[in-house]
Amino acid sequence: MKVFPVDLISMNTDNNAVSELKVQKELEDAFRKVDDRVKTYVFLTIEETVQTVRKLEGPTQVLVTGSLHLIGGFLEVIEAK
């Protein structure tokens, strides 16, 4: 099981649900119901996300959703290289 820094986790959230990305996967399923042609991915880390996005070929649109901390972290990682 992945251990997360305490300051990044809501104390009202089940640790297993967090490590299994339960909410994120439920939202991914809901998004697919809107348009099943869209490719969706759920990643545990920002770094893994950026690595995968950089490997995609052709025109790509990326939608990152979440807190300001997540979006800020994503921008920091993607602009680092």
Secondary structure, DSSP 4 states (H G I P E B T S, - for coil): -----GGGS-TTS-HHHHHTTHHHHHHHHHHHHH-TTS-----SSHHHHHHHHHH--SS------S-HHHHHHHHHHHH--
